[in-house]
Amino acid sequence: MHIAGPLGLLVLIFDIYAILNVARSTSASLVRVIWIALILIAPIVGFILWLFFGPREERSLFRR
């Protein structure tokens, strides 16, 4: 599926946010790699799945 324009930019921003949170999580390395691959392969579905089933750590880019 090809997404362009403002919707595509929004999907990109959400996916980058999800990937950064997965990369910073304390989950096992294999789990992080699987989540990142899922988000990259299927951006919309991967983000939605991460949102509901991803690691339940604090989801903030500005953690201390």
SEMIMI-814608 format. One line per 4 residues: number of its first residue (from 1); their letters; for each residue x, y, z of N, C-alpha, C. Coordinates in Angstrom, 1 decimal. Layout:
REM residues N
NUM	A	X Y Z X Y Z X Y Z ~ ... $
REM end
This chain:
REM residues 64
1	MHIA	0.8 -1.2 0.0 0.0 0.0 0.0 0.9 1.2 0.0 ~ 0.5 2.2 -0.8 1.3 3.4 -0.9 0.6 4.6 -0.2 ~ 1.2 5.2 0.8 0.6 6.2 1.6 1.5 7.5 1.3 ~ 0.8 8.6 0.9 1.6 9.8 0.6 0.9 11.0 1.3 $
5	GPLG	1.6 12.1 1.2 1.0 13.3 1.8 1.1 13.4 3.3 ~ 0.1 14.2 3.9 0.1 14.3 5.3 -0.1 13.0 6.1 ~ -0.9 12.1 5.5 -1.1 10.9 6.2 0.1 10.0 6.3 ~ 0.9 10.0 5.2 2.2 9.3 5.2 3.2 9.9 6.2 $
9	LLVL	3.2 11.2 6.3 4.1 11.9 7.3 3.7 11.5 8.7 ~ 2.4 11.5 8.9 1.9 11.1 10.3 2.3 9.6 10.6 ~ 2.1 8.7 9.7 2.5 7.3 9.9 4.0 7.2 10.2 ~ 4.8 8.0 9.4 6.2 8.0 9.6 6.6 8.5 11.0 $
13	IFDI	6.0 9.5 11.5 6.2 10.1 12.8 5.9 9.1 13.9 ~ 4.7 8.4 13.8 4.3 7.4 14.7 5.2 6.2 14.7 ~ 5.6 5.8 13.6 6.5 4.7 13.5 7.9 5.0 14.1 ~ 8.4 6.1 13.9 9.7 6.5 14.5 9.6 6.6 16.0 $
17	YAIL	8.4 7.1 16.5 8.2 7.1 17.9 8.2 5.7 18.5 ~ 7.5 4.8 17.8 7.4 3.4 18.3 8.8 2.7 18.3 ~ 9.5 2.9 17.2 10.8 2.3 17.1 11.8 2.8 18.1 ~ 11.7 4.1 18.4 12.6 4.7 19.5 12.2 4.1 20.8 $
21	NVAR	10.9 3.9 21.1 10.5 3.4 22.4 10.9 1.9 22.5 ~ 10.8 1.2 21.4 11.2 -0.3 21.4 12.7 -0.4 21.7 ~ 13.4 0.4 21.0 14.9 0.4 21.1 15.4 0.7 22.5 ~ 14.6 1.6 23.2 15.0 2.0 24.5 14.4 1.1 25.6 $
25	STSA	13.6 0.2 25.2 13.0 -0.7 26.2 14.0 -1.7 26.8 ~ 13.6 -2.2 28.0 14.5 -3.2 28.6 14.2 -4.6 28.2 ~ 13.4 -4.8 27.2 13.0 -6.2 26.7 14.3 -6.8 26.2 ~ 14.2 -8.1 26.0 15.3 -8.9 25.4 15.6 -8.4 24.0 $
29	SLVR	16.8 -8.5 23.6 17.2 -8.1 22.3 16.4 -8.6 21.2 ~ 16.1 -9.9 21.2 15.4 -10.6 20.1 14.0 -10.0 20.1 ~ 13.4 -9.7 21.2 12.0 -9.1 21.2 12.0 -7.8 20.6 ~ 13.0 -7.0 20.9 13.2 -5.6 20.3 13.3 -5.7 18.8 $
33	VIWI	14.2 -6.6 18.4 14.4 -6.8 16.9 13.1 -7.2 16.2 ~ 12.4 -8.1 16.8 11.1 -8.5 16.2 10.1 -7.4 16.1 ~ 10.0 -6.6 17.2 9.1 -5.4 17.1 9.5 -4.4 16.1 ~ 10.8 -4.1 16.0 11.2 -3.1 15.1 11.0 -3.6 13.6 $
37	ALIL	11.3 -4.9 13.4 11.1 -5.5 12.1 9.6 -5.4 11.7 ~ 8.7 -5.7 12.6 7.3 -5.7 12.4 6.9 -4.3 12.0 ~ 7.4 -3.3 12.8 7.0 -1.9 12.5 7.5 -1.5 11.1 ~ 8.7 -1.9 10.8 9.3 -1.5 9.5 8.6 -2.2 8.3 $
41	IAPI	8.2 -3.5 8.5 7.6 -4.2 7.4 6.2 -3.8 7.2 ~ 5.4 -3.6 8.2 4.0 -3.3 8.1 3.8 -2.0 9.0 ~ 4.1 -0.9 8.5 4.1 0.3 9.4 2.8 0.6 10.2 ~ 1.7 0.5 9.5 0.4 0.9 10.2 0.0 -0.2 11.2 $
45	VGFI	0.0 -1.5 10.7 -0.4 -2.6 11.5 0.6 -2.8 12.6 ~ 1.9 -2.7 12.3 3.0 -2.8 13.3 2.8 -1.8 14.4 ~ 2.5 -0.6 14.1 2.4 0.4 15.1 1.2 0.1 16.0 ~ 0.1 -0.2 15.4 -1.1 -0.5 16.1 -0.9 -1.7 17.1 $
49	LWLF	-0.3 -2.8 16.5 0.0 -3.9 17.4 1.0 -3.5 18.5 ~ 2.0 -2.7 18.2 2.9 -2.3 19.3 2.2 -1.5 20.3 ~ 1.2 -0.6 19.9 0.5 0.2 20.8 -0.3 -0.6 21.8 ~ -0.9 -1.7 21.3 -1.7 -2.5 22.2 -1.0 -3.6 22.9 $
53	FGPR	0.0 -4.2 22.3 0.7 -5.4 22.8 2.2 -5.2 23.1 ~ 2.7 -4.1 22.8 4.2 -3.8 22.9 4.6 -3.8 24.4 ~ 5.8 -3.6 24.7 6.3 -3.5 26.0 5.6 -2.4 26.8 ~ 5.2 -2.7 28.0 4.4 -1.8 28.8 5.3 -0.9 29.7 $
57	EERS	6.3 -0.4 29.2 7.2 0.6 29.9 6.6 1.9 29.7 ~ 7.2 2.9 30.4 6.8 4.3 30.2 7.0 4.7 28.7 ~ 6.0 5.1 28.1 6.1 5.5 26.6 6.3 7.0 26.5 ~ 7.5 7.4 26.8 7.9 8.8 26.7 9.3 8.9 26.2 $
61	LFRR	9.5 9.9 25.3 10.8 10.1 24.8 11.7 10.8 25.8 ~ 11.1 11.4 26.8 11.8 12.3 27.7 11.9 11.6 29.1 ~ 12.3 10.3 29.1 12.5 9.6 30.4 13.7 10.1 31.1 ~ 13.7 10.0 32.4 15.0 10.3 33.1 15.8 9.1 33.3 $
REM end
